[in-house]
């Protein structure tokens, strides 16, 4: 399945987002975090992920962006995703989803149902408004 998901991974890593593939990597990057961080829970779901990744890419062209950029891949890197979801509590698991943290605290969360049936531009606008407020 790696051949199928590689382009979906690269769509985010090619724009400078660091992929976290183990629970240890998630912990290392989230424990004691300072500054702002974006976490994208990537997914193979075409109905939502097809707009999520382009929306994130567009948002990262904004003047204000988070200090740290991370992604985990739901359904592929299961343990890393489970660890990342601990930081998203009390929100239920959602993939794809997009989270913004400030000094380790979750300050903005976009769930799958807020991604579905929206354009990449809509998602980017939501994110850039959060970047303006928190970054």
Residue pairs with C-beta under 8 A, 6 or more apart in sequence:
1 76
4 44
5 44
5 73
5 76
8 42
8 44
8 49
8 53
8 73
9 19
9 42
9 71
9 73
11 53
11 54
11 57
12 19
12 40
12 42
12 53
12 56
12 57
12 71
13 19
13 71
15 56
15 57
15 60
16 60
16 69
17 38
17 40
17 56
17 69
17 70
17 71
18 29
18 68
18 69
18 70
18 71
19 70
19 71
19 72
19 73
20 26
20 29
20 70
20 71
20 72
20 77
20 80
20 84
21 72
21 73
21 77
21 80
22 77
22 79
22 80
23 79
23 80
23 82
23 83
25 80
26 72
26 80
26 83
26 84
26 87
27 83
29 37
29 68
29 70
30 37
30 84
30 87
30 101
30 104
32 104
33 68
33 101
33 103
33 104
34 103
34 104
35 66
35 67
35 68
35 102
35 103
36 66
36 67
36 68
36 100
36 101
36 102
36 131
36 134
36 135
37 66
37 67
37 68
37 69
37 70
37 100
37 101
38 56
38 65
38 66
38 68
38 69
38 70
38 98
38 99
38 100
38 101
38 127
39 70
39 71
39 72
39 84
39 87
39 88
39 98
39 99
39 100
39 101
40 52
40 53
40 56
40 70
40 71
40 72
40 96
40 97
40 98
41 71
41 72
41 73
41 74
41 81
41 84
41 85
41 88
41 94
41 95
41 96
41 97
41 98
41 99
42 49
42 52
42 53
42 71
42 72
42 73
42 74
42 95
42 96
43 49
43 52
43 73
43 74
43 75
43 95
43 96
43 112
44 75
44 76
45 95
45 96
45 112
47 116
48 95
48 96
48 112
48 115
48 116
49 95
49 96
51 115
51 118
51 119
51 120
51 123
52 96
52 98
52 115
52 123
53 96
54 120
54 123
55 98
55 115
55 118
55 119
55 120
55 121
55 122
55 123
55 124
55 126
55 127
56 98
56 123
56 124
56 127
57 120
58 120
58 121
58 123
58 124
59 65
59 123
59 124
59 127
59 128
59 131
60 69
62 124
62 127
62 128
62 131
64 128
64 131
64 132
64 135
65 131
65 135
66 100
66 101
66 131
66 135
67 135
70 84
72 80
72 81
72 84
73 80
73 81
74 81
74 93
74 95
74 96
75 81
75 95
81 95
85 93
87 99
87 101
87 106
88 97
88 99
88 106
88 109
91 97
91 106
91 109
91 111
92 111
94 111
94 112
94 113
95 112
96 112
96 115
97 109
97 110
97 111
97 112
97 115
98 109
98 110
98 115
98 123
98 127
99 106
99 108
99 109
99 110
100 106
100 107
100 108
100 109
100 127
100 130
100 131
100 134
101 107
102 134
107 130
107 133
107 134
108 127
108 130
108 133
108 134
110 123
110 126
110 127
114 126
115 123
